[in-house]
Amino acid sequence: MNLFHALDPTHVTYLLVFGAGAVGGLLGLMAFGFVGRPAETRRREAASDGRQAARDARLEALTETMPGVPYEFRVGPDGEQSIAFIGDGATELLGLAPEPDGFYERFVEHIPESHRGEFLRSVEEAVTTRSRWRHEVPFDRPDGERIWLLGSAEPDLQEKGVLFRGLLLNITERIDEERRREQVIRRVTDAIVEVDAEWCFTLVNDQAEALYGMKEEHLLGRTLWDVFPRTKGTRFEEEYRRVMRSREPVRFEEHFERMGAWFDIQIYPNPDGGLAFYFDDVTKRKEREEQLREREELLRSITENVSEGIYRSTPEEGIVYANSAFVEMFGYESRDELRAADPSTFYADPAEREALYRQEDEQGGLDGVEVQFQRNDGSTFTGLLSTQQVDAPDGNQVYNDGAVTDITERKGRERRLEQTETLFQNAQDALFLIDVRQKDSAASFTYRRVNPVYERKFGYTEEDVRGRSPEEVFGAETAEFLEERLQACKRRREPLDYEEKIPLEEGMAYFRTRLAPVIVDGEVKQIVGTPRDITQRKRREQMLKSRRRKIEALYRATSGLLSVETRDAVPGRIAEVLQEVFDFPLRHVGLVEGEMLVPKETVGEDLSRMPEPKAQPLSEDLVATRAIQAGEAVVVESTGGLENDLDYGTLSTLAGIPIGGHGAVVVGKEAGTFDALDLRLLEVLGGYGTLVLGRLEREERLVQAREEAEEAAQLKSAMLANMSHEVRTPLMSMIGSADLLREDLEEAGLEGESADMAEQIFRSGQRLRETLDSVLELSRLESGAYTLDDDSAYLDVVVREVAQELNLRAHEKGIRLEVGSPGASVEAGLDETAVRRIVRNLVENAIKFTPEGGKVQVRVEPEDEETALLAVEDTGVGIAEEAREDIFDAFKQESEGLGREYEGSGLGLSIVDRLTTMLGGTIEVESEKGTGTRFAVRLPR
C-alpha cells in the first residue's frame, strides 16, 4: 500500500490549515456568543427572570445557526456540577435528549473508559482554576458509532459559582484526516515526483533520487519524456496522459523493464495543472504473490491431478471435501452425489469400516492400510488407505484427512510378477536380464539376473554376473558382439533376434538369442535375453546344406545326361557326373549287351591297385549283377564276400546301382561305409540313366510310329476339309431356306405349328453350323494350321462390338448386358480375330448360363504397361467345384448326356483356352455354385 494513501503534498497542506482554522473559528464563535460581554452585564441579566427568559430565547435561536452544540456548565459554591443549558443539536450529534437534568452524567457514561479519566481531570482542572477549558475526546453514541468531539468553554465568574459557556463540535473527519496524515507522514518511504503542465520536473524527493540514480538538480526543468524516453508507447504514458486530461487520480501496478521491478504507481493532479507521482516498489510483494499462486496451483494440481483420491471428513458431517480422483474412483458423477451417499457403502465389508475407525482413533491415523472398497455400481477394488487427524485453525474442529490409492492394478502386477518370477525360475530356456543405464549420450549394460537354466548351460551363477558388464563376464571379443545388439535393441525399441556362437566346455555351441526391451515411462530400462541352444539344429542345417549342394550339383550335372542323343554317349556322361558330384576312388559304368556286362567307363583315383575292367557274364557274382537283379542299390561291405575270381586290389567296400535293366554303376572305397544320401543320389543318377536309355530305345521305336502318324494326320486334314465342303454347303442351303420360309410366314401373318417348325429348323441349322465351325476351328488349332496376325487391335473396340452383336440375344432372354469403360483405348499387338473369338465365346457362355433377370458384365482395361485384363462376369448358375478342372477340355460340360440342362457342343471354352495360350496369355476362373462365374483373361500388350 502506498505510504501517502491517496494524499499529495497539496492535500497535506490543506489539512494543516483546516485544523488550525477550525480551532480559531471555534474560539471566535465562543468569544462572539459569550466572552465578548462584560461580567457585570451578565450578572445583571441573571438577576432578572424576564431578562433571563429573553436571553434563553436568543440563545436557543443562536444555536440553530451554529455548527456545533452550545451548552452552559454550572459549578455551584459547594462544587456541585450540572448542565444549565444544552442545545437541541445534542440529539443529532450525540444521540442524547437535550434535557439538562442528568445530561452531564449521561454524557460522561458514553466516553470510553480509556479516555474518561483524562476527560474528568481536564474538567476538574478548569473548574478548580476557573480557567478556559478545551479538550478533544472520543464519544460512543448510543447507536454504537464512535465520534470525536472538540469541547471548549469560557468561565463566567458569578456570585453563586462559575458558569462555563461552551460549544461541542464534531471533529471526527478532522481526526480521521489527521490520523491519515500522520500515517502518511509516518510511512513516507515512497518515491515522490511532481511535474508541471508542461511535463517538466518540479519536485523529486530523496527516495525518487535513489530510485532513478539522479539528483533532483539534474532533473528539475527537464521533461519527463526527455529523461525517460522508453516510457513512450507504454502503459505508463497512457495512464499519465489520461490523468493529465481528466484530472482524475489513477492508481495501477506495472513492471518497469529498465529497472526490472514492479511498482505501485499513484498519480494525482496538482492545483498548478501538473501531476504528482508516487512510486512504491512492490517487486517483493509481486514475487510473494507469484510464489503464493504457484503454491496454490501446485496444491490444486496435486489434489486435482494426482491419481490418489484425497478427501477430508468430520464425524458430524462425513466427507466435506473430495478431489476429482476420489469421486471418480468410487464411481460417482459429482462431489455432491458422493457426499450424499452413506459412507458405509464405500466399504465392501461395512464391519471393516468400524474396525478402521477404532484403529484410527487409537493411533491418530492410518498408514497404508489395504482395504477392499466398493464403488457406486457395486464393483470392488483394492485401495491403500492413509489418514491423519488435523486440527482446524480455530481449534474448534478436528478433521480426518485421508488419501486412497487404487492399487488394484498394482496387486495384479504383483500377482503377475509372482507368476513371472515362477516362469523365470522354471523356464526351460535360459534367461538373463540386463539393466540399461543412460549416461550422457552413451548407454551402459550390466547383468541383473540369470535363471537356473542359464546357470547350468553357461556355468555362471547369478552371483557371478550380477552388476557386471558383458565384457567382464565373457571378455572383450564376445562382449562387443553382444553390446552391439543390445544397443540396436535399445535404439529400435522392439525385439531383436540374432544367432551367435559361444565356446562352451563341450565345444563350440550355436544359440539363437532374442532380446526384448522393457520400456518404462518411454525409456528402455531393461532388456530380457533368451538364448536358445540350436547347436543340433545348426548341425542338421549344415548337413542338409551339404546334401543340398550335392543334390543341386547332381541335378546340374545330369542336365547334360538328359540331352544325350545316342546310347554310346550315356556311360561317358554318367562318369562325368560321378566325377563332378562324388569323390569315390573307384567309379565304373557298365552296360548290358546280350548276356554280358560290358565295361564302358572306369576311373580309379588314389588307388594302389584296382581290378582290371573286362566284360563279365550276367551270371557272374558281381556287385553290379547283384544290383541289376535286385533292381536297387546293393552294398558289399567286404569284397571277400563276392564269389568270383576277380582281384579287387586294395578296395574293401563296393556299391552297385542299377541302370534299370540296361547296366549298372559301381563305386568303391578302400575303407569305411557309404552315406545313405550318397546311395540315394546314386540311385537317382541310375534312374536318370535308365530314363535316358529308355527314351533312346523308345525314340527308335517311335520313328516308325511318327511316320505312320504323319500319314494319319494328312488323312484327318483331308477328311475335315472334305467334311467342311460336303457338310457346310448343304447346311448353309438349309439354313437359308428356313430363314426365307420364316420371313414368308411372317409376312403372311401365319402363326402356329408351321411357323414354329420353320423357326426350329432355322435355329437347329444355326446350332449345327456353330458346332461345325467350332470343330473345324479346334481341329486347326490342334493341328497347328491356325495362324495369327500380329497387327495391333483395339481391345475395347472389339469388346463393345461383340457386346452390341449379342445384346439382342441377352435382351430376348431377359438379361442385362453391361460393358465397362476402360477410360482410354486399350491397344495390343494381338490377332483381332482371335481376340474377338475369345470375347464372343465367353460372353455367349455367360448369357447361356445366366437365368432371366440376371446380369452379365464384360470389361477390358490395362492392368499394367505389359498386360491387359479381359473380365467376363455373370450372375448365373455357377460351376461346381468338381467340374472346374474339366471345363477347358473339348466336348466337356458340367451337365452331360441325354438329360443335360443346357445345349452346346462343349467346345467354346476349349477354343478360348487354346487361343489364349497361342496369344501368350492366361485364363483364370472363379465360380460359386448358384451365385455366378467370373473369367479373367490376361493378354500381353
Helices and strands as residue ranges (DSSP letters): H 9-30, I 31-35, H 39-47, H 49-63, E 69-75, E 81-86, H 89-94, H 103-109, H 113-129, E 133-140, E 146-158, E 161-170, H 172-186, E 191-195, E 201-204, H 206-212, H 216-219, H 224-227, G 229-231, H 235-246, E 250-256, E 261-269, E 275-281, H 283-305, E 309-314, E 318-322, H 324-329, H 335-340, G 343-346, H 350-363, E 365-374, E 380-391, E 398-406, H 408-426, E 432-439, E 442-450, H 452-458, H 462-465, H 470-474, H 476-492, E 496-504, E 507-520, E 523-533, H 535-562, G 567-569, H 570-581, E 586-593, E 596-604, E 616-617, H 623-630, E 634-636, G 639-641, E 653-658, E 663-669, H 676-747, H 753-783, E 793-794, H 795-812, E 816-820, E 827-828, H 832-848, E 855-862, E 867-874, G 881-886, H 908-918, E 922-928, E 932-940
